[in-house]
Amino acid sequence: MDKLMNVINYFKSIDLKQVIDFLIAIAIIIFFYIFSSGLSYILIRIFKRKKTDKQRIKKMQFYYPLKIFFIVLGVFLATRVLQITGRAMEIIVLVFKIICIILFAKALAGCFSNDSKTMRRLQRKFFSNADDNRLNFIYKISRWVIYIIAALCIVALLGINLNAILAGLGVGSVVLTLAAQDTAKNLFGGIMILVDKPFAIGDWIQTTSYEGIVEDISFRSTGIRTFDNSLVNIPNGVLSNEAVINWSKMEKRKYKLNLKLPLDTPVEVLQRIISKIYFMLINNQNVINEDTYVKLDEIESDGVSIMIYVFTNSVDYDSYMNCKENINKSILEILEKEDIDLAFPKTSTVILKDPDKIKVNTQKRIK
């Protein structure tokens, strides 16, 4: 009964002005929540008058942070209407400033990406010869700088002494260096990869342990999509210190075949087959003519070998396999027209008529 009377007395003590202020505060929050998208659209249209498409504006880097800002602004104005004072209001103002810094940093960092039209215009004007790897590295550095500056601003707002932090970093620099040796190695390895450019995103590379397509090059590691569709992240420090084969940089690709024919093939037929294969190859548009060799290579007990050694301009795996298939079919057609079969290994079988007798003779011989 006493608790019920306390509740009734509490509601009796509420002033009508407080109720009105509370309803106004709720209305302000609802207003900014509902119209945050429209306010963000209008503000962007003021600075980007050519952006008439609403969907394109919503994809801009500043749109989503602005929308969150207007919602937070509504909550902040609602607290002002409620006339909150003292330490609570100081905390609200501090939180509002921190959120504004975070949203601004996020919006500004979002501009440093390949999707930003502003960056694409600057790239065409000032970095027309720069490759995507270097630009991505510059964008990542820029985003990190923005986030670090935002963090320092937040630290300053919280009243933390930056000089003490910097002094502490100076005292513990040796410890940090020892603890971050691998990180530093990978970071400098990533820088060397971007400077030397042994490979780029989309290249087919092969390392000591892995082979696949480069999907990403970050500060710490390089992501390689292997041919079994697994993603491997190799530390940049490892990649910068080992041999890397970049198959995408090949200007030509080798095709070699040892064609073994029967030993009793006439010499004039061999010469005719060699000539036909040679002319077939030099007339193939995918074969580099100056590196074409078709020679009688070896004479063995089970046949004679014709060495076919050429280079093709089909570098990627799919086109190379098509070219290889085309050459193999043409060679088989030449052999078919000459009525020559490929040699096959021969084996000799000895049939013993009286195994027991041979066994006895062998034992006597041993004695």
C-alpha positions as CSV (number, residue, x, y, z in Angstrom):
1,M,0.0,0.0,0.0
2,D,2.9,2.3,0.8
3,K,4.5,1.7,-2.6
4,L,1.3,2.5,-4.4
5,M,0.9,5.7,-2.5
6,N,4.5,6.6,-3.4
7,V,3.8,6.1,-7.1
8,I,0.6,8.2,-6.9
9,N,2.5,11.0,-5.1
10,Y,5.2,10.9,-7.7
11,F,2.8,11.4,-10.6
12,K,1.0,14.2,-8.6
13,S,4.4,16.0,-8.2
14,I,5.0,16.0,-12.0
15,D,4.6,19.5,-13.4
16,L,2.6,20.0,-16.6
17,K,5.6,21.8,-18.2
18,Q,7.7,18.7,-17.6
19,V,5.2,16.6,-19.4
20,I,5.1,19.0,-22.4
21,D,8.9,19.1,-22.5
22,F,9.0,15.3,-22.5
23,L,6.5,15.1,-25.3
24,I,8.4,17.7,-27.3
25,A,11.6,15.8,-26.8
26,I,10.0,12.6,-28.1
27,A,8.6,14.5,-31.1
28,I,12.0,15.9,-31.9
29,I,13.6,12.4,-31.8
30,I,10.8,11.0,-34.0
31,F,11.1,13.9,-36.5
32,F,14.8,13.5,-37.0
33,Y,14.5,9.7,-37.2
34,I,11.9,9.9,-39.9
35,F,13.4,12.8,-41.9
36,S,17.1,11.9,-41.4
37,S,17.2,10.4,-45.0
38,G,15.5,13.5,-46.5
39,L,17.8,15.9,-44.6
40,S,20.9,14.0,-45.7
41,Y,19.6,14.1,-49.3
42,I,19.0,17.8,-49.2
43,L,22.3,18.6,-47.6
44,I,24.2,16.6,-50.3
45,R,22.2,18.2,-53.1
46,I,23.3,21.6,-51.8
47,F,27.0,20.7,-52.5
48,K,26.4,18.3,-55.4
49,R,23.8,20.0,-57.6
50,K,24.4,17.7,-60.5
51,K,23.5,14.6,-58.4
52,T,19.8,14.3,-59.2
53,D,19.5,10.6,-58.9
54,K,18.5,9.7,-55.3
55,Q,19.8,6.2,-55.5
56,R,23.2,7.5,-56.6
57,I,23.2,9.9,-53.7
58,K,22.4,7.1,-51.2
59,K,25.5,5.3,-52.4
60,M,27.8,8.2,-51.7
61,Q,30.2,7.9,-48.8
62,F,28.8,10.9,-46.8
63,Y,25.1,9.8,-47.0
64,Y,25.0,7.1,-44.3
65,P,27.2,9.0,-41.8
66,L,24.9,12.1,-42.3
67,K,21.8,10.1,-41.7
68,I,23.2,8.8,-38.4
69,F,24.3,12.3,-37.5
70,F,20.8,13.7,-37.9
71,I,19.4,10.9,-35.7
72,V,22.0,11.6,-33.0
73,L,21.4,15.3,-33.4
74,G,17.7,14.7,-32.7
75,V,18.5,12.9,-29.5
76,F,21.0,15.6,-28.5
77,L,18.4,18.4,-29.1
78,A,15.8,16.3,-27.1
79,T,18.1,16.3,-24.1
80,R,18.5,20.1,-24.4
81,V,14.7,20.5,-24.4
82,L,14.5,18.4,-21.2
83,Q,16.9,20.9,-19.6
84,I,19.3,18.3,-18.2
85,T,22.0,20.0,-16.2
86,G,25.1,19.2,-14.3
87,R,27.5,16.3,-14.9
88,A,24.9,14.4,-16.9
89,M,24.7,17.1,-19.5
90,E,28.5,17.3,-19.7
91,I,28.7,13.6,-20.5
92,I,25.9,13.9,-23.1
93,V,27.8,16.8,-24.8
94,L,31.0,14.8,-24.7
95,V,29.4,11.7,-26.2
96,F,27.8,13.9,-28.9
97,K,31.2,15.3,-29.9
98,I,32.8,11.9,-30.0
99,I,30.1,10.5,-32.2
100,C,30.4,13.5,-34.6
101,I,34.2,12.9,-34.8
102,I,33.7,9.2,-35.5
103,L,31.0,9.8,-38.2
104,F,33.1,12.5,-39.9
105,A,36.2,10.3,-39.9
106,K,34.2,7.4,-41.3
107,A,32.7,9.6,-44.1
108,L,36.1,11.1,-45.0
109,A,37.9,7.7,-44.9
110,G,35.2,6.3,-47.2
111,C,36.2,8.8,-49.9
112,F,39.6,7.1,-50.2
113,S,38.5,4.1,-52.2
114,N,38.3,2.9,-55.8
115,D,34.5,3.5,-55.7
116,S,34.9,7.2,-55.0
117,K,34.3,9.3,-58.1
118,T,36.4,12.1,-56.6
119,M,39.4,9.8,-56.2
120,R,38.9,8.5,-59.8
121,R,39.0,12.0,-61.1
122,L,42.2,12.7,-59.1
123,Q,43.7,9.5,-60.3
124,R,43.1,10.4,-64.0
125,K,44.6,13.8,-63.4
126,F,47.6,13.2,-61.1
127,F,48.1,9.4,-61.0
128,S,47.3,8.2,-64.5
129,N,50.3,5.9,-64.6
130,A,49.8,4.4,-61.1
131,D,48.6,0.8,-60.9
132,D,45.8,-0.4,-58.7
133,N,48.1,-1.9,-56.1
134,R,49.8,1.4,-55.3
135,L,46.6,3.3,-55.3
136,N,45.0,0.8,-52.9
137,F,48.1,1.1,-50.6
138,I,47.8,4.9,-50.7
139,Y,44.1,4.7,-49.9
140,K,44.8,2.4,-46.9
141,I,47.5,4.7,-45.6
142,S,45.2,7.7,-45.9
143,R,42.3,5.9,-44.1
144,W,44.7,4.9,-41.3
145,V,45.9,8.5,-40.9
146,I,42.3,9.7,-40.7
147,Y,41.4,7.2,-38.1
148,I,44.5,7.9,-36.0
149,I,43.8,11.7,-36.1
150,A,40.2,11.0,-35.1
151,A,41.5,8.8,-32.2
152,L,43.8,11.6,-31.0
153,C,41.0,14.1,-31.1
154,I,38.8,11.8,-29.0
155,V,41.7,11.3,-26.6
156,A,42.1,15.1,-26.3
157,L,38.3,15.5,-25.7
158,L,38.5,12.9,-22.9
159,G,41.1,15.1,-21.2
160,I,44.0,12.5,-21.5
161,N,47.4,14.1,-21.6
162,L,48.9,13.3,-25.0
163,N,52.4,14.2,-23.9
164,A,52.3,11.5,-21.3
165,I,51.2,8.9,-23.9
166,L,53.9,9.9,-26.3
167,A,56.5,9.8,-23.5
168,G,55.2,6.4,-22.5
169,L,55.6,5.2,-26.1
170,G,59.2,6.5,-26.1
171,V,60.0,4.6,-23.0
172,G,58.4,1.4,-24.2
173,S,59.6,1.7,-27.8
174,V,62.2,-1.1,-27.4
175,V,59.6,-3.5,-26.0
176,L,57.1,-2.6,-28.8
177,T,59.8,-3.1,-31.4
178,L,60.7,-6.5,-30.1
179,A,57.0,-7.5,-29.8
180,A,56.2,-6.2,-33.3
181,Q,59.1,-7.6,-35.3
182,D,56.9,-9.9,-37.4
183,T,54.4,-7.1,-38.0
184,A,57.1,-4.7,-39.1
185,K,58.6,-7.3,-41.3
186,N,55.3,-8.0,-43.0
187,L,54.6,-4.2,-43.4
188,F,57.9,-3.5,-45.1
189,G,57.4,-6.7,-47.1
190,G,54.1,-5.3,-48.4
191,I,55.8,-2.0,-49.2
192,M,58.5,-3.8,-51.2
193,I,55.9,-5.8,-53.1
194,L,54.1,-2.5,-54.1
195,V,57.4,-0.9,-55.1
196,D,59.0,-3.8,-57.0
197,K,55.6,-5.0,-58.3
198,P,56.5,-8.7,-58.8
199,F,52.8,-9.4,-59.1
200,A,49.5,-7.6,-59.0
201,I,45.9,-8.4,-58.0
202,G,44.6,-10.9,-60.6
203,D,48.0,-12.4,-61.4
204,W,48.6,-16.2,-61.4
205,I,51.6,-16.8,-59.2
206,Q,53.4,-19.8,-57.7
207,T,55.4,-19.8,-54.5
208,T,57.4,-22.6,-52.8
209,S,54.2,-23.9,-51.1
210,Y,51.2,-22.4,-52.9
211,E,49.9,-21.6,-56.4
212,G,46.9,-19.6,-57.4
213,I,45.4,-16.2,-58.2
214,V,46.2,-13.1,-56.2
215,E,43.0,-11.7,-54.7
216,D,44.3,-9.1,-52.2
217,I,47.5,-7.3,-51.1
218,S,47.2,-5.7,-47.6
219,F,49.6,-4.3,-45.1
220,R,50.3,-7.7,-43.4
221,S,49.6,-10.4,-46.0
222,T,48.7,-11.3,-49.5
223,G,45.6,-13.4,-50.2
224,I,45.9,-16.1,-52.9
225,R,43.0,-18.1,-54.2
226,T,44.4,-21.6,-54.9
227,F,43.1,-23.8,-57.7
228,D,41.1,-25.9,-55.2
229,N,39.2,-22.7,-54.4
230,S,40.7,-22.2,-50.9
231,L,42.0,-18.8,-49.8
232,V,45.5,-18.6,-48.4
233,N,46.9,-15.6,-46.6
234,I,50.7,-15.5,-46.9
235,P,52.6,-13.0,-44.8
236,N,54.3,-10.3,-46.9
237,G,57.6,-10.9,-45.1
238,V,57.6,-14.4,-46.4
239,L,56.7,-13.5,-49.9
240,S,59.4,-10.8,-50.1
241,N,62.1,-13.2,-49.1
242,E,61.3,-16.2,-51.4
243,A,61.2,-16.9,-55.1
244,V,57.8,-16.1,-56.7
245,I,56.9,-17.3,-60.2
246,N,54.5,-15.0,-61.9
247,W,53.0,-17.1,-64.7
248,S,50.8,-14.1,-65.8
249,K,54.0,-12.3,-67.0
250,M,54.9,-15.0,-69.5
251,E,55.3,-13.7,-73.0
252,K,55.2,-17.2,-74.5
253,R,54.6,-20.8,-73.3
254,K,56.5,-24.0,-74.1
255,Y,55.1,-27.0,-75.8
256,K,57.3,-30.1,-76.0
257,L,56.5,-33.6,-77.2
258,N,58.6,-36.7,-77.8
259,L,56.9,-38.6,-80.5
260,K,58.0,-42.2,-80.6
261,L,57.5,-44.1,-83.9
262,P,58.2,-47.8,-84.7
263,L,61.8,-48.7,-85.4
264,D,61.1,-50.2,-88.8
265,T,59.6,-46.9,-90.1
266,P,61.4,-46.0,-93.4
267,V,63.7,-43.0,-93.3
268,E,61.9,-41.2,-96.2
269,V,58.6,-41.6,-94.2
270,L,60.2,-40.2,-91.1
271,Q,61.5,-37.2,-93.1
272,R,58.1,-36.7,-94.6
273,I,56.4,-36.8,-91.2
274,I,59.0,-34.3,-89.8
275,S,58.4,-31.9,-92.6
276,K,54.7,-32.1,-92.4
277,I,54.7,-31.5,-88.7
278,Y,57.1,-28.6,-89.1
279,F,55.0,-26.9,-91.7
280,M,51.9,-27.5,-89.7
281,L,53.4,-25.7,-86.7
282,I,54.8,-22.7,-88.6
283,N,51.4,-22.1,-90.2
284,N,49.6,-22.3,-86.8
285,Q,48.8,-18.7,-85.7
286,N,49.4,-19.5,-82.1
287,V,52.9,-20.8,-82.6
288,I,56.0,-18.6,-82.6
289,N,57.9,-19.6,-85.7
290,E,61.5,-18.7,-84.8
291,D,61.4,-21.1,-81.9
292,T,60.0,-24.1,-83.7
293,Y,62.1,-27.3,-83.7
294,V,61.0,-30.7,-85.1
295,K,64.0,-33.1,-85.2
296,L,64.8,-36.8,-85.2
297,D,66.1,-37.0,-81.6
298,E,66.9,-40.6,-80.5
299,I,67.1,-44.1,-81.8
300,E,66.2,-46.7,-79.3
301,S,65.6,-50.5,-79.2
302,D,61.8,-50.0,-79.2
303,G,61.5,-47.1,-81.7
304,V,62.8,-43.7,-82.9
305,S,61.9,-40.5,-81.2
306,I,60.9,-37.2,-82.9
307,M,61.4,-34.2,-80.6
308,I,58.8,-31.4,-81.1
309,Y,59.8,-28.2,-79.3
310,V,57.9,-25.0,-79.9
311,F,56.6,-21.9,-78.1
312,T,53.1,-20.6,-78.3
313,N,51.7,-17.1,-77.7
314,S,48.8,-18.7,-75.8
315,V,49.8,-17.8,-72.2
316,D,46.8,-18.3,-70.1
317,Y,46.0,-21.9,-69.2
318,D,42.7,-22.2,-71.0
319,S,43.9,-20.9,-74.4
320,Y,47.1,-22.9,-74.0
321,M,45.2,-26.1,-73.5
322,N,43.1,-25.3,-76.6
323,C,46.3,-24.7,-78.6
324,K,47.9,-27.9,-77.3
325,E,44.8,-29.9,-78.2
326,N,44.8,-28.4,-81.7
327,I,48.5,-29.3,-82.3
328,N,48.0,-32.9,-81.0
329,K,45.0,-33.4,-83.3
330,S,47.0,-32.2,-86.3
331,I,49.9,-34.5,-85.4
332,L,47.6,-37.5,-85.2
333,E,46.0,-36.6,-88.5
334,I,49.5,-36.5,-90.2
335,L,50.4,-40.0,-88.7
336,E,47.0,-41.3,-89.9
337,K,47.6,-40.1,-93.4
338,E,51.1,-41.7,-93.5
339,D,49.6,-44.9,-92.1
340,I,52.1,-44.9,-89.2
341,D,51.2,-46.0,-85.7
342,L,52.9,-44.9,-82.5
343,A,55.5,-47.2,-81.0
344,F,54.6,-49.1,-77.9
345,P,56.8,-50.9,-75.3
346,K,57.5,-54.5,-76.1
347,T,57.9,-57.3,-73.6
348,S,59.3,-60.8,-74.1
349,T,57.6,-63.8,-72.4
350,V,59.6,-67.1,-71.8
351,I,57.5,-70.2,-71.4
352,L,59.1,-73.0,-69.5
353,K,58.0,-76.5,-70.7
354,D,59.5,-78.4,-67.8
355,P,59.9,-76.0,-64.8
356,D,60.9,-78.9,-62.4
357,K,63.7,-80.1,-64.6
358,I,65.1,-76.6,-65.0
359,K,65.0,-76.1,-61.2
360,V,67.0,-79.4,-60.7
361,N,69.6,-78.4,-63.2
362,T,69.9,-75.0,-61.6
363,Q,70.5,-76.6,-58.2
364,K,73.2,-78.9,-59.6
365,R,74.9,-75.9,-61.3
366,I,75.0,-74.1,-57.9
367,K,76.6,-77.0,-56.2
